[in-house]
Amino acid sequence: MTTDPETRRTRLVENAYRLADELLFPAASEVDHTGEIPAGHWHTIADAGLFGIAAPEESGGPGLEFAQVIEIMEVMTSGCLTTAFTWLQHHGVVIALAGTTNAALRDELFEATVSGRLRAGVAYAGVVPTPPRMRATRVDGGWRFDGYAPFVSGWGIVDLLQISARDVATDDVIAAILPIEPAPSAISVTPLHLGAADGTRTVSLKLDGLTVPDDRVVSRVNLDDFFASQNIGVRINGTLPLGLLRRCAALLDISGHTDAARALRERGSVVRTRLDEGIPDAAVLISARAEAATLALDASAALVAADGGRGLLRGSHPERLAREAVFTLVAASRPQLKDLLVARFSSG
């Protein structure tokens, strides 16, 4: 029986709530303790259709409204930040493939990434600073990528990596999607051990003469257009602290602190609206993102205080969520956000 599109979209949102509460949250402390995301998580998320939530309807995707995508991301984060943060990277690759003019690359990878048969990560932070950390030089039949990506998540978990670099001649941003199993010899990896979400398998990458054929290039945009598109990424990044807020408020409800939970949810609604309204304005968006991060800290602090001494026990939900709230201060951050948070926390 064919499911109508609206029912399909509703079911995806329902699947996110179900997986967050029944699969991800019950395992979150163990994931945090071991630094390992169970393989079964990825299979279950794929079976639930949640690797393809960013795919547009005209490309065969569910055609979710942006608000529904954001809700799903928040809810998944409320289940397990480690799993959700790794999974979040995948959607940028789905979006890139949906919009590429490289039809052969789209035909090769789009359906497999939407279904979750192939998992993907991204390495684009190397093009953000000036001078860039990641550079692309035109060579016969493709590009040579050289440089450094300081934080790349999902190593050993993802099958594909979208790497962005700035053209040394034009400053255009060149993005390519490469298989990394096995990793090309031109890529060297240094594992990083994080105080929270260590199971994201975050590494630093160094590229030394990585040859990228033209047929792996998914996009080429000028630098202004690249930065303009990053506002959507910042908004998506805002789902991390608000997802933690969801879980902290739920646990406060369970502990009988319903007034505190209600107040935090109300503050979250205000910040969520500011994030949405700030998408066209980077300054407003960054300010709202900083508010979201500080709110996650407040929510986790309230939960620790409510739980008392038990909240200090290593691996308890309050202790873990407090560390994860700190993680949202810096994960996928920007220099402007860093400066704003430093000013907020130091001004009293």
Disulfide bonds with the S-S distance in Angstrom:
none
